[in-house]
Structure formats: C-alpha cells, structure tokens
Amino acid sequence: MDVCKSTVIHEGNVRKAKELMPDEEVLYDMAEFFKVFGDTTRIKIISALFESEMCVCDLSAALNMTQSAISHQLRVLKQANLVKFRRDGKVVYYTLSDDHVKDIFNQGLVHIQER
C-alpha cells in the first residue's frame, strides 16, 4: 500500500494540476455527459446513426427493440445534444449532432479494443 509520509512531495505538480483543473461545474457537466454513454441501447443507436439518418421505426428494426424503448433513449440522446432530428411530414429522422459524437465513440472503441 502506498503511504505518503509528507503532505506534498512535488509541489509544482500539485500546483499545476490545480491550475489546469476545469471548474467544478464543468467537471459535473462532463460527468453527466459521459453517463449518457453508459447505456448499451444508446451506444447501439449512436452506432446505427453513423452512416445515415434513421427514423424510430428503422432504428427499432435495426436494434430489434420496441419503438417505445428507442424513443425513450433518443430523448436522452437529444437532451445530451448527441443526436438531432428533422421532421418530414409525420416521420421524424434522427442523425448524430456532429462529427464530435463519432470521434468520442471511435476513441472509446479504440480504447476498448486495445485491451
């Protein structure tokens, strides 16, 4: 077990870490943002939307889930600004909000696959 015999060993490192640490509110928002990626269904929806926009019916068929379950998770993804939508008559089509979503997804995938 590591035990520090001093309160601060590398004062410069501690000072730099404190200076560079984002504000508490930003860290909270970031933690909330990453929680959205903590659900397999939401990850599947993001993956399905990589290449093209899809409606709830198509997502439901692609993921073999109920439309209700898909709609619920899309609501969470919209609130986190990870997906956007457009209406065409009675049909609503969903897409990823921007390329950042793909980047975040791909970085996570690369990290997992490195194991």
ABEGO torsion letter per residue (X at the ends): XBBBABABABAAAAAAAAAABBBAAAAAAAAAAAAAAABAAAAAAAAAAAABBBBAAAAAAAAGBBAAAAAAAAAAAAAAGABBBBBBEABBBBBBABAAAAAAAAAAAAAAAAX
